[in-house]
Amino acid sequence: MSTDPDTLAFYDQNATAYAEFAQEGAEHPRLEAFLAQLDPQSRILDFGCGTAWAAAAIIDAGHDADAMDASTGLAAEAAQRYDITVKIADFRTLSRRARYDAIWCHFALQHAPRADRPQIFERMATALKPGGLLHMGVQKGPRDWRDSHGRLYCPFRDEELTDLLTRAGFVDPALEFGTGKMYDGTPTLNLYASAHTRG
């Protein structure tokens, strides 16, 4: 999650409304495909979890989940909606070593400043066990911008994302492209990435 004060203020002050927007239904094909690659009872980090809807689905599927986000407002929504305790911290503080079988990071790292990205990717790789799986969803784009709510967005270029993964020690990165809509209805171009740590 971003350390940008305006971005955090939006999520803290609009947590309930955003939770309604972000609420996922019973089916989420990308999450289901992610979980299908894992052994039963895997330990998974929902990194930049927001309202922790994914962590809740991960637990329902029989896995163990930790949830982490920088927004106190979204953490409160996660506790109320799913009875999930979220560790309140920004991306740069991830300090686990070889703890997780997989990391699910879905449309959160686009809020992280570009200067922090190499460190964050290295921390994700360190937090994964050998052969661990990473899933990422981010906005695709060439430059930083703010939306109508003041949130800072730092989108990724596909070659930049691949380079960050490789430099952090991930192998076999695979990218897919898609489209979506933001909270205010603005259409987006999206990137989805998956990669493993070395086994």
N, C-alpha and C positions, 0 to 999 in steps of 0.2 A: 504494500500500500504506500501511497505517496507520503512524503513528509511535507508537502506543500500545504500551508495552513488553510488556504481557500478551498482546496479539494477536501481536506479532512472536515472542514466546517460544513460543507454541503452534506456529507454523509452523516455527520453527527446530528445536524439539525433537521434532516429530512429522512431519517432512518426508516420510519414506518412506511412512508409513501414509497420510498425506494424498494423496501422489502416487498411491497405488493407488485411492483414492476418486475423485480428480479425473481419472484417466486416461480419455481419451475414445476411443471406437472409431473405426473407419475413416470413419464417416459422422457428420457434424454439420451438420444442415440450415441452421442459422443462419450458421455459418461459410461454408458453401458458397454461400448466398445473398449474403453479404457479398462474397466473392471474385468472384462472377459479375458484380458491378457494376464491377469494376476492369479496367484495361487489363493486358495481359500484362507481366510483369516489373515490377510496381509495387513501390514501397518502402513497407513497412507496419511500424508499431510495435505490438508486443504489450505493452500498457501495464498493469502489474500482472499480469505473465505467469504467476505461480505456477511450476508445473513446466515451463512453455513448450510444452505439448502443441500449443497453437494455432500458435505460431511454427514448430514442426516441420511442421505441416500446411500452413502458408502457404508454406514453402520447398519442400515436396514438390509444391505446385501451381505452382511455377515463379516465385514472387515472391521478393523480398528481404525479410528480416525482421530487425528489431532487437527485443530483449527486455529488459524492465526490471522489477525487483521489489525490494522492500526486505528480503526474507528471504534470509539467507545459506544457510539450510538448503534452501529451495526452489531456489535457484540451483544448489546442488550437485547436486540431483536432476535439474535440467534438463541439466546437463553430463553426468551419467552416463547418463541415459536417451536423450537426443537429440543429444548433442555440441553443445549450444548454450551460448554464453557469455552470461550474463545480466548486464546492468549493475545493480549493487546500489545502489539509491537510492530515496528516497521520491518520491511524486508531485510534491511542490512544487519539485523540482530539475530538472524537464524544461525544457531551455533551447534546444532546437533551433528554428530558424526556417525555415519553408517547406521542410522536409526530406522530409516523408512525403506519399504519395498517400492514405494511409488510416491510421486508428488503430483497433485492436481492443482494447476495454477491457471484459473479460467477468468480472463479479462480483468486482471488486476495489475500486472506488471507494466501496462501501458501508462499507468500513473507514476511510475518510478522515474526519477530524473536520469537522463542518459549517462551522466558521469558515474552513477551508482551501479550501472548494469553489469560491468565485468565482475565486480565483487559479489553481486547478488547471484549471478549464474554459478560462480565458483562455490558459493555457500550451498546452493541447491545440490550441486554435484557431491559436495562433502557430506550432506545430510542423507544422501541415498546410499543404500547398501550396494556392493558390487552387482552389476547387472540390473540395477534399479531403473524404473520407468518414470519418465517425465512427460506430462501432457501440459501444453500451454495453449491458451487462446488469447490473442492480442489484436488490437487494431493495426491495420496496414496503412502506411503513409510516410511521406518524406520529411515532415517538419512538425515541430511542437505547436500546439494551439490550445485555446481555452474555449469551452462551450458556453452556452448562454447562462449557465449556472456558476461559471467561474472555475470549473474543474480543469486542471491541467492535464493534457493528453500528450504523451510522447510516443507516437506510433512507431512501428518497426518497418524497415524494408526487409524483404525476404533474404537478401544476401547478408544483411547485418545480423539477422536472427540466427542464420546458419553459422556465421562466424563466431558469434558469442557462445553458442552451444559447443562448437568444436574447441574453442580456446579454453573453455571450462572443463574439458575432458569428456564430454558426451560423444557417443559414437552413433553412427547410422541415423543422423537426423532426417526426418521426413516432414515435408510441409504440404499443407492443403490450403486452399483459398475458399473464402465464403463471403457472405454479406449478412448484415444485421441492421438493427435499429437501436439507437441510444434512448435514454430515459425521456428526452424531449422529442423523440421521433426522427432525429437526424439519421439518415442512412449511413452505414459504414461499410468499408471493405475490411475483411478480417483475415488473419493468418492463424492457422492451427499447426502446432509443431509437436512432434513426439520424438524422443531420443532415449537412449539408455546410457548408464554409466558402464565402464568396462567391467566385464565379469571376472 
